[in-house]
Amino acid sequence: MADAALGIAGLGFGVIVGLAVTAETHSELVAPGGTATFIGSITGLVGMYLALLMVLLVSRIPPVERVLGLGGLLRWHRWLSPWPLSLIALHAIFTTIGYAEAAKTGVGHEIGSLLNGYPGMVTATVALGLMMAAGIASIRAIRTRLRRESWWTLHLVMYLALALSFSHVIALGPSFVGHPLTQLVWSLVWLATAGTVLAFRFGLPAFRSLRHRLRVVEVRTEADGVVSVICEGRRLDLLPVSGGQFLCWRFLQKGIWWQAHPYSLSARPTPTHLRLTVKNRGDHSGGLAALKPGTRVAIEGPYGSFTSHAQRREHAVLIAGGIGVTAMRALLEDLPRTTRPLVILRVSRDEDAVLEEELAELTRKAGGKLHVIVGPRDKARLNAKRLREMVPMIAEHDVYVCGHDHFVRDMVALVKRLGVPADAIHYEAYSL
Ligand SMILES: Cc1cc2nc3c(=O)[nH]c(=O)nc-3n(C[C@H](O)[C@H](O)[C@H](O)COP(=O)(O)OP(=O)(O)OC[C@H]3O[C@@H](n4cnc5c(N)ncnc54)[C@H](O)[C@@H]3O)c2cc1C
């Protein structure tokens, strides 16, 4: 799936570069400002194409998401995003220089002429400003300082920016002017992308929320600062969900209705009930303890490729850090009978080992073994020596890791060092 998607994206890239190159004649290229204008044109077109891929990566197309996982797609999206933004900025710079050279005027003067004399230039300039603002806000050092909701709202302006720049590309791009067929194909591709985003990011969640009509029926305290929320709904057997997946939950209660947060299912769903188990880490997760029975719940998802479908080998090792036990607990219910899982739960204090009894019972039923490692990280270490003692043949197992991002990063690096190949390592980090 990933290879096929890369192949199609590569083909599209080739077509776009071909379009930009064939739109240029030799005489245009050698004319004053020709080279700069050509660079401006190719960077603009390739930048917009990469922006289209960036949008598709986060459009939540279910079959793609199921294989690559939302976390994986977001990593690709983040890896790709500096490229379209830089190319579009270079497009603005080189095109202005090229036009200024052609008109034998200064760049400052040319900016005024471009804004006043060309259709769609003002909206395109606004779009460029919005894109840069969204791009800067997404730089990790800045993003992590912003409130998640503020960053997300700012990030949404990227869609507005792309919509605003669309007419500019069609009206002025050398590959489009006088080429109605190219205009039509480009418009259809963007329309299909917009339709995909609307259908899968907004339509499908709205449909599922209405169809399943989830309501909170119970909030159960599991430990200090950890609650399980049990929701009742209709026809949950129609929700295509596997153990290990997560949903984005919006509890329609005063004070928190405007936030949707990702939480894994902490048990395999039944046709009537879903359960999530949440540790208090801030205003949303902390607020769930005060949920009132009857509160309506809107859902987005299920998402994630951290499921039994990812399993490649017969046996598996499951490693959960702290509250990462939630996804692991649900995954355990879904593993094939032959897996005989070795389950490791790593927690700092005894009271953090939530759902331990359920985990022990499920592991026993699956013919596996549970190790609970309790203690501060520097004393109760989960290192290569300890892991080898517990699973001498770890390189021949699938390894599932779940928990907060630093735990997942450390464990993935560790099991790689122990010889587990990348395609047998599956992880869900509790941060997107
Ligand atoms: C795939 C996935 C599954 C998860 N499953 C569970 C679970 O089963 N149980 C559990 O207790 N926690 C789970 N989490 C973590 C949980 O989403 C965060 O603890 C929660 O969103 C924090 O929000 P807050 O407002 O309480 O705290 P804040 O103070 O807003 O944030 C605390 C931390 O959570 C991160 N965070 C905040 N909002 C979001 C968001 N919308 N998306 C992603 N990260 C966010 C912040 O970057 C910060 O690092 C999961 C996270 C992910 C990504």
Ligand as a Chemical Component Dictionary entry (heavy atoms), coordinates in Angstrom:
data_LIG
# 
_chem_comp.id                   LIG 
_chem_comp.type                 NON-POLYMER 
_chem_comp.pdbx_formal_charge   0 
_chem_comp.three_letter_code    LIG 
# 
loop_
_chem_comp_atom.comp_id 
_chem_comp_atom.atom_id 
_chem_comp_atom.alt_atom_id 
_chem_comp_atom.type_symbol 
_chem_comp_atom.charge 
_chem_comp_atom.model_Cartn_x 
_chem_comp_atom.model_Cartn_y 
_chem_comp_atom.model_Cartn_z 
_chem_comp_atom.pdbx_ordinal 
LIG C1  C1  C 0 -3.269 7.822  19.684 1  
LIG C2  C2  C 0 -3.441 8.314  21.099 2  
LIG C3  C3  C 0 -4.075 7.531  22.030 3  
LIG C4  C4  C 0 -4.201 7.962  23.344 4  
LIG N1  N1  N 0 -4.824 7.167  24.236 5  
LIG C5  C5  C 0 -4.916 7.559  25.535 6  
LIG C6  C6  C 0 -5.572 6.737  26.490 7  
LIG O1  O1  O 0 -6.085 5.659  26.190 8  
LIG N2  N2  N 0 -5.616 7.169  27.765 9  
LIG C7  C7  C 0 -5.053 8.364  28.158 10 
LIG O2  O2  O 0 -5.117 8.717  29.322 11 
LIG N3  N3  N 0 -4.435 9.166  27.246 12 
LIG C8  C8  C 0 -4.363 8.800  25.957 13 
LIG N4  N4  N 0 -3.748 9.619  25.052 14 
LIG C9  C9  C 0 -3.191 10.902 25.497 15 
LIG C10 C10 C 0 -4.286 11.943 25.568 16 
LIG O3  O3  O 0 -4.777 12.216 24.269 17 
LIG C11 C11 C 0 -3.743 13.251 26.145 18 
LIG O4  O4  O 0 -3.251 12.984 27.439 19 
LIG C12 C12 C 0 -4.839 14.278 26.251 20 
LIG O5  O5  O 0 -5.279 14.638 24.952 21 
LIG C13 C13 C 0 -4.315 15.479 26.989 22 
LIG O6  O6  O 0 -5.221 16.564 26.865 23 
LIG P1  P1  P 0 -5.455 17.546 28.099 24 
LIG O7  O7  O 0 -6.290 18.684 27.650 25 
LIG O8  O8  O 0 -5.955 16.785 29.256 26 
LIG O9  O9  O 0 -4.008 18.011 28.505 27 
LIG P2  P2  P 0 -3.101 19.129 27.850 28 
LIG O10 O10 O 0 -2.467 19.859 28.984 29 
LIG O11 O11 O 0 -3.832 19.903 26.812 30 
LIG O12 O12 O 0 -2.017 18.249 27.123 31 
LIG C14 C14 C 0 -1.165 17.336 27.777 32 
LIG C15 C15 C 0 -0.376 16.618 26.709 33 
LIG O13 O13 O 0 -1.240 15.938 25.764 34 
LIG C16 C16 C 0 -1.019 16.397 24.426 35 
LIG N5  N5  N 0 -2.318 16.655 23.773 36 
LIG C17 C17 C 0 -3.233 17.578 24.147 37 
LIG N6  N6  N 0 -4.289 17.567 23.311 38 
LIG C18 C18 C 0 -4.021 16.617 22.391 39 
LIG C19 C19 C 0 -4.705 16.172 21.245 40 
LIG N7  N7  N 0 -5.902 16.653 20.893 41 
LIG N8  N8  N 0 -4.109 15.232 20.492 42 
LIG C20 C20 C 0 -2.915 14.717 20.829 43 
LIG N9  N9  N 0 -2.210 15.101 21.903 44 
LIG C21 C21 C 0 -2.751 16.052 22.665 45 
LIG C22 C22 C 0 -0.290 17.723 24.554 46 
LIG O14 O14 O 0 0.577  17.928 23.448 47 
LIG C23 C23 C 0 0.487  17.543 25.840 48 
LIG O15 O15 O 0 1.702  16.876 25.603 49 
LIG C24 C24 C 0 -3.662 9.208  23.732 50 
LIG C25 C25 C 0 -3.027 10.020 22.780 51 
LIG C26 C26 C 0 -2.927 9.584  21.489 52 
LIG C27 C27 C 0 -2.253 10.448 20.475 53 
# 
loop_
_chem_comp_bond.comp_id 
_chem_comp_bond.atom_id_1 
_chem_comp_bond.atom_id_2 
_chem_comp_bond.value_order 
_chem_comp_bond.pdbx_ordinal 
LIG C1  C2  SING 1  
LIG C2  C3  SING 2  
LIG C2  C26 DOUB 3  
LIG C3  C4  DOUB 4  
LIG C4  N1  SING 5  
LIG C4  C24 SING 6  
LIG N1  C5  DOUB 7  
LIG C5  C6  SING 8  
LIG C5  C8  SING 9  
LIG C6  O1  DOUB 10 
LIG C6  N2  SING 11 
LIG N2  C7  SING 12 
LIG C7  O2  DOUB 13 
LIG C7  N3  SING 14 
LIG N3  C8  DOUB 15 
LIG C8  N4  SING 16 
LIG N4  C9  SING 17 
LIG N4  C24 SING 18 
LIG C9  C10 SING 19 
LIG C10 O3  SING 20 
LIG C10 C11 SING 21 
LIG C11 O4  SING 22 
LIG C11 C12 SING 23 
LIG C12 O5  SING 24 
LIG C12 C13 SING 25 
LIG C13 O6  SING 26 
LIG O6  P1  SING 27 
LIG P1  O7  DOUB 28 
LIG P1  O8  SING 29 
LIG P1  O9  SING 30 
LIG O9  P2  SING 31 
LIG P2  O10 DOUB 32 
LIG P2  O11 SING 33 
LIG P2  O12 SING 34 
LIG O12 C14 SING 35 
LIG C14 C15 SING 36 
LIG C15 O13 SING 37 
LIG C15 C23 SING 38 
LIG O13 C16 SING 39 
LIG C16 N5  SING 40 
LIG C16 C22 SING 41 
LIG N5  C17 SING 42 
LIG N5  C21 SING 43 
LIG C17 N6  DOUB 44 
LIG N6  C18 SING 45 
LIG C18 C19 SING 46 
LIG C18 C21 DOUB 47 
LIG C19 N7  SING 48 
LIG C19 N8  DOUB 49 
LIG N8  C20 SING 50 
LIG C20 N9  DOUB 51 
LIG N9  C21 SING 52 
LIG C22 O14 SING 53 
LIG C22 C23 SING 54 
LIG C23 O15 SING 55 
LIG C24 C25 DOUB 56 
LIG C25 C26 SING 57 
LIG C26 C27 SING 58 
# 
